[in-house]
Amino acid sequence: MRRERTLKIVLMLLGLLFSAAGYPLMMMVKQDPALAMMMSLYATLGIFLLLAARDPSANRSLIAFTAWSSFAHAALMAVQAFLNLIPRRELVGVAFFVVIGLALIALAPAKKPVEGASAVVA
């Protein structure tokens, strides 16, 4: 019970945080179109995370997607920082996304057993 409650809180916080990306999105549309496009994805993901907080076990795939896409984002940012494509201070973002991924994987709801498995008819 405690794990599910913690997961719901994490989903709510991430949902609010990612949804808040909508505000800077409006400011960036003309200045950095690529960043604005990425922010639009996170703002949308935030809304779905807020909805998933109601029933996390019914939204396992969304939680897994959020975790693994956070790891992918962190890995790409780390490579870009080490190749000096982005400033080294962006490594803080790498840590942020790794923490998100780890938290969601650790708190992910267990897979429910399949009920009513069909019997093989001979």
ABEGO torsion letter per residue (X at the ends): XAAAAAAAAAAAAAAAAAAAAAAAAAAAAAABAAAAAAAAAAAAAAAAAAAAAABAAAAAAAAAAAAAAAAAAAAAAAAAAAAGABBAAAAAAAAAAAAAAAAAAAABBBBBBBBGBBBBBX
